[in-house]
Amino acid sequence: MLYTLEEHTAKKLVSAAQLNETASIAAKISEENVKVLQESASNKKKRKLIVKMEAIHTGRTKNFTYYTEEGLKGGLKSWTTPYNKPVLTHHNSYNGEAIGRILSAEYSDSTLSGKGGLVFTVEITDPTAIEKVLDGRYHTVSIGASTDKVTCNICGTDRSQEWCEHYPGKQYDEQQCHFIVGNTYGREVSYVNTPADENAGNRSVEVIDESQSSSTNEHQNLKIYQMAEGLYQDADNPEVNLYEHLSDDVKEMLNSMAEAKEEKKDDLEDKDKELKDKEKDKVEEKDKEPEKDKEPENLEDPKEPKVTEKDKVPNGTEEKVTENPTAQVEEELDSVKLNEKVIKLQASLSDLLLKNQRLENKLSTVESENQDLLLEKSKLLEDKHLHLAEKVVDLKINLRKTDVIGKEYDEAVSEHTKRSVDSLNDSLVDLLAESKSRKTMEPGVVKNPGLSEADKDAKQKEKFSLDEGVEGFLKLLRNKK
């Protein structure tokens, strides 16, 4: 997040829609893998790369932006929903072309840095970008995202809604200021040159060659899991035991599959031992053959048919010959039963995985709708804040307040929007009370300032009847004569 000193001096709010964090490589590919990748890169067939990268981690970056586990998990689905976000270069989201797409995003507690963070699996399809990834020029990355909240760690103010005096990176009472990011909603990830998160970057690169002769290209991403009783691990991430996060039904199924494999292994060991015993008996019989060859020829009875070495049967082997076919059949039956049991368990596991995938898709849709509602709520709060500021300014203009006299209306409203909602509400209450206390004069009415209250009362009491009026009028006429 780039929040400049000029923006701070101008009291500009932090833009919650512009979060750009750079990240450097955490581990380089081994020389053997580099050689293989470069040999694959020399192939002129159409190819793409599957890159696994650690994009951002929890904690504070060099930009004094602080990411939390809750915030990274809160916007996790946004990296692939409602569409797979692009892979760019240098955050050029306006006129730059995408060099790939994010295939999957996950939060992992087990990373090379030892801190939790976002791990992306991305597909790079741009030929130029493929060459730069393979030769090492594209190693460091930066996420582009938006958020619903940016909190100052000194005073707790949401800097996307209100302004405060604290600037990230500066010391206040022996405490360094940084901004804590809320839910992180993904927009893109870019290859850049300047790192901010020193513990992130390309983790592995896989080259996928696609045949030019085929009209359709298929690719399977094979993952290897290690399975035993109480153990279920991804071979790429052996530090995490996935068994602890499975449901009881899946655990029971995996245990059954492990027991079936152990039984099959024991049967194979018994069979191997039996074969070794047979080989040992054959060796002992061969050792006895020279002694029989030294017997005198005259001891043989010419009338008896000569028995060849092939016809000779060692003592006790007749019993074995009669028993071996039955044992072999039983072993084959047991093997068939075990295979059928494994097939059934695998089919049940596949059904559960499909059900889980459907639930995850439904959850992704709900979270996307929730994100839209949050954005709509944020817009409504912003409109409410603006309307409240306009109402306060209107009252101040009517009351001829000095802080709005001589200013443009939009300028006065803009200054008032920098105040908090509570502050504006307090001002509104005070202004309404002041407006009611002022009495307005009726238009067109002029009072006689020289008329006393006694004269008013006497004038009101002077009332004449009709006869008295006529008599008075006649007196006036007589006096004139």
SULJO-V623360 format. One record per residue. N is the residue number from 1. RES is the residue in one small letter. PHI is phi in radians with two decimals (* if undefined). OMEGA is omega as a letter, one per 20 degrees, with the letter a starting at -180 (999 if undefined). BURIAL is b if it has 24 or more other C-alpha atoms within 12 Angstrom, else e. Layout:
n = {N & N}
res = {RES & RES}
phi = {PHI & PHI}
omega = {OMEGA & OMEGA}
burial = {BURIAL & BURIAL}
This chain:
n = {1 & 2 & 3 & 4 & 5 & 6 & 7 & 8 & 9 & 10 & 11 & 12 & 13 & 14 & 15 & 16 & 17 & 18 & 19 & 20 & 21 & 22 & 23 & 24 & 25 & 26 & 27 & 28 & 29 & 30 & 31 & 32 & 33 & 34 & 35 & 36 & 37 & 38 & 39 & 40 & 41 & 42 & 43 & 44 & 45 & 46 & 47 & 48 & 49 & 50 & 51 & 52 & 53 & 54 & 55 & 56 & 57 & 58 & 59 & 60 & 61 & 62 & 63 & 64 & 65 & 66 & 67 & 68 & 69 & 70 & 71 & 72 & 73 & 74 & 75 & 76 & 77 & 78 & 79 & 80 & 81 & 82 & 83 & 84 & 85 & 86 & 87 & 88 & 89 & 90 & 91 & 92 & 93 & 94 & 95 & 96 & 97 & 98 & 99 & 100 & 101 & 102 & 103 & 104 & 105 & 106 & 107 & 108 & 109 & 110 & 111 & 112 & 113 & 114 & 115 & 116 & 117 & 118 & 119 & 120 & 121 & 122 & 123 & 124 & 125 & 126 & 127 & 128 & 129 & 130 & 131 & 132 & 133 & 134 & 135 & 136 & 137 & 138 & 139 & 140 & 141 & 142 & 143 & 144 & 145 & 146 & 147 & 148 & 149 & 150 & 151 & 152 & 153 & 154 & 155 & 156 & 157 & 158 & 159 & 160 & 161 & 162 & 163 & 164 & 165 & 166 & 167 & 168 & 169 & 170 & 171 & 172 & 173 & 174 & 175 & 176 & 177 & 178 & 179 & 180 & 181 & 182 & 183 & 184 & 185 & 186 & 187 & 188 & 189 & 190 & 191 & 192 & 193 & 194 & 195 & 196 & 197 & 198 & 199 & 200 & 201 & 202 & 203 & 204 & 205 & 206 & 207 & 208 & 209 & 210 & 211 & 212 & 213 & 214 & 215 & 216 & 217 & 218 & 219 & 220 & 221 & 222 & 223 & 224 & 225 & 226 & 227 & 228 & 229 & 230 & 231 & 232 & 233 & 234 & 235 & 236 & 237 & 238 & 239 & 240 & 241 & 242 & 243 & 244 & 245 & 246 & 247 & 248 & 249 & 250 & 251 & 252 & 253 & 254 & 255 & 256 & 257 & 258 & 259 & 260 & 261 & 262 & 263 & 264 & 265 & 266 & 267 & 268 & 269 & 270 & 271 & 272 & 273 & 274 & 275 & 276 & 277 & 278 & 279 & 280 & 281 & 282 & 283 & 284 & 285 & 286 & 287 & 288 & 289 & 290 & 291 & 292 & 293 & 294 & 295 & 296 & 297 & 298 & 299 & 300 & 301 & 302 & 303 & 304 & 305 & 306 & 307 & 308 & 309 & 310 & 311 & 312 & 313 & 314 & 315 & 316 & 317 & 318 & 319 & 320 & 321 & 322 & 323 & 324 & 325 & 326 & 327 & 328 & 329 & 330 & 331 & 332 & 333 & 334 & 335 & 336 & 337 & 338 & 339 & 340 & 341 & 342 & 343 & 344 & 345 & 346 & 347 & 348 & 349 & 350 & 351 & 352 & 353 & 354 & 355 & 356 & 357 & 358 & 359 & 360 & 361 & 362 & 363 & 364 & 365 & 366 & 367 & 368 & 369 & 370 & 371 & 372 & 373 & 374 & 375 & 376 & 377 & 378 & 379 & 380 & 381 & 382 & 383 & 384 & 385 & 386 & 387 & 388 & 389 & 390 & 391 & 392 & 393 & 394 & 395 & 396 & 397 & 398 & 399 & 400 & 401 & 402 & 403 & 404 & 405 & 406 & 407 & 408 & 409 & 410 & 411 & 412 & 413 & 414 & 415 & 416 & 417 & 418 & 419 & 420 & 421 & 422 & 423 & 424 & 425 & 426 & 427 & 428 & 429 & 430 & 431 & 432 & 433 & 434 & 435 & 436 & 437 & 438 & 439 & 440 & 441 & 442 & 443 & 444 & 445 & 446 & 447 & 448 & 449 & 450 & 451 & 452 & 453 & 454 & 455 & 456 & 457 & 458 & 459 & 460 & 461 & 462 & 463 & 464 & 465 & 466 & 467 & 468 & 469 & 470 & 471 & 472 & 473 & 474 & 475 & 476 & 477 & 478 & 479 & 480 & 481}
res = {m & l & y & t & l & e & e & h & t & a & k & k & l & v & s & a & a & q & l & n & e & t & a & s & i & a & a & k & i & s & e & e & n & v & k & v & l & q & e & s & a & s & n & k & k & k & r & k & l & i & v & k & m & e & a & i & h & t & g & r & t & k & n & f & t & y & y & t & e & e & g & l & k & g & g & l & k & s & w & t & t & p & y & n & k & p & v & l & t & h & h & n & s & y & n & g & e & a & i & g & r & i & l & s & a & e & y & s & d & s & t & l & s & g & k & g & g & l & v & f & t & v & e & i & t & d & p & t & a & i & e & k & v & l & d & g & r & y & h & t & v & s & i & g & a & s & t & d & k & v & t & c & n & i & c & g & t & d & r & s & q & e & w & c & e & h & y & p & g & k & q & y & d & e & q & q & c & h & f & i & v & g & n & t & y & g & r & e & v & s & y & v & n & t & p & a & d & e & n & a & g & n & r & s & v & e & v & i & d & e & s & q & s & s & s & t & n & e & h & q & n & l & k & i & y & q & m & a & e & g & l & y & q & d & a & d & n & p & e & v & n & l & y & e & h & l & s & d & d & v & k & e & m & l & n & s & m & a & e & a & k & e & e & k & k & d & d & l & e & d & k & d & k & e & l & k & d & k & e & k & d & k & v & e & e & k & d & k & e & p & e & k & d & k & e & p & e & n & l & e & d & p & k & e & p & k & v & t & e & k & d & k & v & p & n & g & t & e & e & k & v & t & e & n & p & t & a & q & v & e & e & e & l & d & s & v & k & l & n & e & k & v & i & k & l & q & a & s & l & s & d & l & l & l & k & n & q & r & l & e & n & k & l & s & t & v & e & s & e & n & q & d & l & l & l & e & k & s & k & l & l & e & d & k & h & l & h & l & a & e & k & v & v & d & l & k & i & n & l & r & k & t & d & v & i & g & k & e & y & d & e & a & v & s & e & h & t & k & r & s & v & d & s & l & n & d & s & l & v & d & l & l & a & e & s & k & s & r & k & t & m & e & p & g & v & v & k & n & p & g & l & s & e & a & d & k & d & a & k & q & k & e & k & f & s & l & d & e & g & v & e & g & f & l & k & l & l & r & n & k & k}
phi = {* & -1.71 & -2.05 & -1.46 & -1.15 & -1.12 & -1.15 & -1.19 & -1.10 & -1.40 & 0.99 & -1.56 & -1.26 & -1.27 & -1.41 & -1.26 & -1.65 & -2.24 & -2.10 & -2.16 & -2.16 & -1.55 & -2.55 & -1.80 & -1.22 & -1.71 & -2.59 & -1.53 & -1.25 & -1.13 & -1.09 & -1.11 & -1.18 & -1.08 & -1.11 & -1.13 & -1.14 & -1.19 & -1.14 & -1.17 & -1.18 & -1.26 & -1.20 & -1.53 & -1.22 & -1.17 & -2.55 & -2.54 & -2.02 & -1.92 & -1.92 & -1.87 & -2.34 & -1.65 & -1.49 & -2.71 & -2.13 & -1.22 & 1.93 & -1.68 & -1.69 & -1.20 & -1.49 & 1.06 & -1.90 & -1.95 & -1.84 & -1.89 & -1.10 & -1.11 & -1.18 & -1.21 & -1.25 & -1.08 & -1.94 & -1.07 & -1.18 & -1.18 & -1.27 & -2.21 & -2.29 & -1.39 & -2.56 & -1.24 & -1.19 & -1.41 & -1.80 & -2.07 & -2.18 & 1.03 & 1.00 & -1.47 & -1.55 & -1.65 & -2.13 & -1.57 & -1.66 & -1.26 & -1.72 & 3.10 & -2.44 & -1.43 & -1.43 & -2.67 & -2.40 & -2.53 & -1.70 & -2.20 & -1.40 & -1.86 & -2.22 & -1.14 & -1.46 & 1.51 & -1.93 & -1.20 & -3.06 & -1.54 & -2.02 & -1.84 & -1.95 & -2.07 & -1.98 & -1.81 & -2.07 & -1.28 & -1.02 & -1.14 & -1.14 & -1.05 & -1.08 & -1.26 & -1.22 & -1.19 & -1.56 & 1.67 & -1.26 & -1.75 & -2.20 & -1.61 & -2.25 & -2.55 & -1.57 & -2.01 & -2.63 & -2.16 & -2.55 & -1.78 & -2.85 & -2.34 & -1.82 & -1.33 & -1.32 & -1.46 & -2.02 & 1.40 & -1.32 & -1.36 & -1.23 & -1.45 & -2.05 & -2.33 & -1.80 & -2.35 & -1.42 & -1.60 & -2.00 & -1.07 & 1.74 & -1.55 & -1.63 & -2.32 & 0.96 & 1.08 & -2.22 & -1.45 & -1.42 & -2.59 & -1.83 & -1.64 & -1.51 & -1.40 & -1.11 & -1.72 & -1.75 & -1.25 & -2.08 & -2.96 & -2.26 & -2.20 & -1.48 & -2.33 & -1.78 & -1.79 & -1.54 & -2.16 & -1.67 & -1.29 & -1.93 & -2.27 & 2.62 & -1.05 & -1.89 & -2.67 & -2.33 & -2.20 & -1.66 & -1.97 & -1.60 & -1.99 & -1.21 & -1.42 & -1.40 & -1.58 & -1.34 & -2.16 & -1.90 & -2.07 & -2.47 & -1.96 & -1.66 & -1.47 & -2.06 & -1.82 & -2.08 & -1.74 & -2.26 & -2.72 & -1.16 & 1.34 & -2.45 & -2.62 & -2.18 & -1.46 & -1.09 & -1.36 & -2.43 & -1.26 & -1.30 & -1.84 & -1.62 & -1.22 & -1.05 & -1.19 & -1.74 & -1.54 & -1.34 & -1.11 & -1.13 & -1.18 & -1.04 & -1.10 & -1.15 & -1.12 & -1.09 & -1.12 & -1.12 & -1.14 & -1.14 & -1.10 & -1.17 & -1.15 & -1.10 & -1.11 & -1.15 & -1.12 & -1.10 & -1.13 & -1.12 & -1.11 & -1.14 & -1.12 & -1.13 & -1.12 & -1.13 & -1.13 & -1.13 & -1.13 & -1.09 & -1.15 & -1.11 & -1.11 & -1.13 & -1.12 & -1.14 & -1.14 & -1.18 & -1.43 & -1.08 & -1.06 & -1.10 & -1.23 & -1.19 & -1.43 & -1.15 & -1.07 & -1.25 & -1.27 & -1.37 & -1.37 & -1.51 & -1.13 & -1.33 & -1.43 & -1.15 & -1.30 & -1.69 & -1.44 & -1.13 & -1.22 & -1.46 & -1.30 & -2.13 & -1.08 & -1.11 & 1.52 & -1.38 & -1.08 & -1.16 & -1.18 & -1.10 & -1.31 & -1.56 & -1.03 & -1.02 & -1.14 & -1.10 & -1.15 & -1.10 & -1.09 & -1.11 & -1.14 & -1.11 & -1.07 & -1.13 & -1.12 & -1.10 & -1.13 & -1.12 & -1.09 & -1.12 & -1.12 & -1.10 & -1.11 & -1.15 & -1.13 & -1.14 & -1.13 & -1.12 & -1.12 & -1.08 & -1.14 & -1.15 & -1.14 & -1.10 & -1.12 & -1.14 & -1.10 & -1.14 & -1.14 & -1.12 & -1.14 & -1.10 & -1.09 & -1.12 & -1.12 & -1.15 & -1.13 & -1.12 & -1.11 & -1.12 & -1.10 & -1.14 & -1.12 & -1.13 & -1.14 & -1.10 & -1.07 & -1.16 & -1.14 & -1.13 & -1.14 & -1.13 & -1.12 & -1.07 & -1.12 & -1.09 & -1.13 & -1.13 & -1.12 & -1.14 & -1.12 & -1.12 & -1.06 & -1.13 & -1.14 & -1.13 & -1.12 & -1.58 & 1.02 & -1.33 & -1.22 & -1.34 & -2.06 & -1.21 & 1.49 & -1.93 & -1.19 & -1.08 & -1.10 & -1.13 & -1.13 & -1.14 & -1.06 & -1.15 & -1.28 & -1.22 & -1.32 & -1.47 & -1.27 & -1.13 & -1.09 & -1.12 & -1.15 & -1.11 & -1.10 & -1.11 & -1.11 & -1.10 & -1.12 & -1.19 & -1.14 & -1.14 & -1.15 & -1.14 & -1.24 & -1.26 & -1.44 & -1.60 & -1.64 & -1.55 & -1.30 & -1.29 & 1.51 & -1.89 & -2.10 & -1.59 & -1.39 & -1.25 & -1.57 & -1.59 & -1.43 & -1.20 & -1.13 & -1.09 & -1.10 & -1.19 & -1.14 & -1.15 & -1.21 & -1.39 & -1.27 & -2.32 & -2.08 & -1.46 & -1.25 & -1.12 & -1.10 & -1.22 & -1.14 & -1.12 & -1.09 & -1.16 & -1.15 & -1.06 & -1.13 & -1.24 & -1.12 & -1.08 & -1.26 & -1.25}
omega = {a & r & a & r & r & r & r & r & r & r & r & a & r & r & a & a & a & r & r & a & r & a & a & a & a & a & a & r & a & a & r & r & r & r & r & a & r & r & r & a & a & r & a & r & r & a & r & a & r & a & r & a & r & a & a & a & r & a & a & r & r & r & a & r & a & r & a & r & a & a & r & r & a & r & a & a & a & a & a & a & j & r & r & a & a & r & a & r & r & r & a & a & a & a & r & r & r & r & r & a & r & a & a & r & r & r & a & r & a & r & a & a & a & r & r & a & r & r & a & r & a & r & r & a & a & a & a & r & r & r & a & r & a & a & r & a & r & r & a & a & r & r & r & a & r & a & r & a & r & a & r & a & a & a & r & a & r & a & r & a & a & a & r & a & a & a & a & r & a & a & r & a & r & r & a & a & r & a & a & a & r & r & a & a & a & r & r & r & a & r & a & a & a & a & r & r & a & a & a & r & r & r & r & r & r & r & r & r & r & a & r & a & a & r & r & a & a & r & r & r & a & r & a & r & r & a & r & a & a & a & r & a & r & a & r & a & a & a & a & r & a & a & a & a & a & r & a & a & r & r & a & r & r & r & r & r & r & r & r & r & r & r & r & r & r & r & r & r & r & r & r & r & r & r & r & r & r & r & r & r & r & r & r & r & r & r & a & a & r & a & r & r & a & a & r & a & a & r & a & r & a & a & a & r & a & a & r & r & a & a & a & r & r & r & r & a & r & r & r & a & a & a & a & a & a & r & a & r & r & r & r & r & r & r & r & r & r & r & r & r & r & r & r & r & r & r & r & r & r & r & r & r & r & r & r & r & r & r & r & r & r & r & r & r & r & r & r & r & r & r & r & r & r & r & r & r & r & r & r & r & r & r & r & r & r & r & r & r & r & r & r & a & r & r & r & r & r & a & r & r & a & a & r & r & r & r & r & a & a & r & r & r & r & r & a & r & r & r & a & r & r & a & r & r & r & r & a & r & a & a & r & r & r & r & r & a & r & r & r & r & r & a & r & a & r & a & r & a & a & a & a & a & r & r & r & a & a & r & r & a & a & r & a & r & a & a & r & r & a & a & r & r & r & r & r & a & r & a & r & r & 999}
burial = {b & b & b & e & e & e & e & e & e & e & b & b & b & b & b & b & b & b & b & b & b & b & b & b & b & b & e & b & b & e & e & e & e & e & e & e & b & e & e & b & b & e & e & e & e & e & b & b & b & b & b & b & b & b & b & b & b & b & b & b & b & b & b & b & b & b & b & b & b & e & b & b & b & b & b & b & b & b & b & b & b & e & e & b & b & b & b & b & b & b & b & e & e & e & e & e & e & b & b & b & b & b & b & b & b & b & b & b & e & e & b & b & b & e & b & b & b & b & b & b & b & b & b & b & b & e & e & e & b & b & b & e & b & b & b & b & e & b & b & b & b & b & b & b & b & b & b & b & b & b & b & b & b & b & e & e & b & b & b & b & b & b & b & b & b & b & b & b & b & e & e & e & e & e & e & e & b & b & b & b & b & b & b & b & b & b & b & b & b & b & b & b & e & e & b & b & b & b & b & b & b & b & b & b & b & b & b & b & e & e & e & e & e & e & e & e & e & e & e & e & e & e & e & e & e & e & b & e & e & b & b & b & b & e & e & e & e & e & e & e & e & e & b & e & e & e & e & e & e & b & b & e & b & b & b & b & b & b & e & b & b & e & e & b & e & e & e & e & e & e & e & e & e & e & e & e & e & e & e & e & e & e & e & e & e & e & e & e & e & e & e & e & e & e & e & e & e & e & e & e & e & e & e & e & e & e & e & e & e & e & e & e & e & e & e & e & e & e & e & e & e & e & e & e & e & e & e & e & e & e & e & e & e & e & e & e & e & b & e & e & e & b & e & e & b & e & e & e & b & e & e & e & e & e & e & e & e & e & e & e & e & e & e & b & e & e & b & b & e & e & b & e & e & e & e & e & e & e & e & e & e & e & e & e & b & b & e & b & b & b & b & b & b & b & b & b & e & e & e & e & e & e & e & b & e & e & e & e & e & e & e & b & b & b & b & b & b & b & b & b & b & e & e & b & e & e & b & b & e & e & b & e & e & e & e & e & e & e & e & e & e & e & e & e & e & e & e & e & e & e & e & e & e & e & e & e & e & e & e & e & e & e & e & e & e & e & e & e & e & e & e & e & e & e & e & e & e & e & e & e & e}
